[in-house]
Amino acid sequence: MEILRLKQLMNLKGISRDELATKVGVSMTTISNISSEKNLPTINLLLQLAEALDVDVREMFVPTKGTSIAQSEIEEAKSFIEKGLMILEGNKTDKV
């Protein structure tokens, strides 16, 4: 299940992995691992990626038109975002 649209956004913006890595200050391997979803970015890195790609962070998660997404995938993405927001707000809990 894909959560992020990093590959698609990079293609749309004409930005290579190397260029994006340089913009956000990480290795090209990190970008490769995130784009293939071997790893997920931290919330801070996700925000940096969105800024470097000149998109709203929510666009990182929105499926392409015509793509169907299961309710379970939506709930998983919401949970991921909520956890990140709680971390950013300093409200780490075990309930999330």
C-alpha positions in Angstrom: 0.0 0.0 0.0 1.4 3.4 -1.0 1.0 6.1 1.6 3.2 8.8 0.0 3.1 10.2 -3.5 6.8 11.2 -3.5 7.8 9.5 -6.8 4.8 11.0 -8.6 5.4 14.5 -7.2 9.1 14.4 -8.1 8.1 13.4 -11.6 5.5 16.1 -11.9 7.9 18.8 -10.6 10.9 17.4 -12.7 13.1 17.0 -9.6 15.6 14.2 -9.3 16.3 12.2 -6.2 19.7 13.8 -6.0 18.3 17.3 -6.4 15.6 16.7 -3.7 18.1 15.2 -1.4 20.3 18.3 -1.7 17.4 20.6 -1.1 16.4 18.9 2.2 19.9 18.0 3.4 19.7 14.2 3.3 21.4 11.5 1.2 20.0 10.3 -2.1 19.7 6.9 -0.5 17.3 8.4 2.1 15.1 9.8 -0.7 15.2 6.5 -2.6 14.2 4.6 0.5 11.3 7.0 1.2 10.1 7.1 -2.4 10.1 3.3 -2.5 8.5 3.3 1.0 11.2 1.1 2.5 11.2 3.9 5.2 8.8 6.7 6.0 10.0 10.2 6.7 9.8 11.9 10.0 7.2 14.6 10.2 9.9 17.3 10.0 11.4 15.7 6.9 7.9 15.3 5.4 7.4 19.0 5.8 10.8 19.8 4.3 10.0 17.5 1.3 6.7 19.2 0.8 8.3 22.6 0.9 11.1 21.5 -1.5 8.5 20.2 -3.9 6.4 23.3 -3.5 3.3 21.4 -2.5 1.0 21.5 0.5 2.0 18.6 2.8 -1.5 17.2 2.4 -0.8 16.7 -1.3 1.9 14.2 -0.3 -0.9 11.8 0.7 -3.7 12.5 -1.8 -4.2 9.7 -4.4 -4.1 10.5 -8.1 -7.4 11.2 -9.7 -9.1 8.0 -10.7 -7.2 6.0 -8.1 -9.3 4.1 -5.6 -8.2 4.0 -2.0 -9.5 1.6 0.6 -11.1 3.0 3.8 -8.4 1.1 5.8 -5.7 2.9 3.8 -7.3 6.3 4.6 -7.5 5.4 8.3 -3.9 4.3 8.3 -2.8 7.6 6.7 -4.9 9.6 9.2 -3.3 7.7 12.1 0.2 8.4 10.7 -0.6 12.2 10.4 -2.2 12.4 13.9 0.8 10.7 15.5 3.1 13.2 13.8 1.0 16.2 14.8 1.0 15.0 18.4 4.8 14.6 18.3 5.1 18.1 16.9 2.9 19.5 19.6 4.9 17.7 22.3 2.0 15.5 23.3 3.5 12.0 23.0 1.1 9.4 24.3 0.7 5.7 24.1 -2.9 6.1 23.1 -2.1 7.1 19.5 
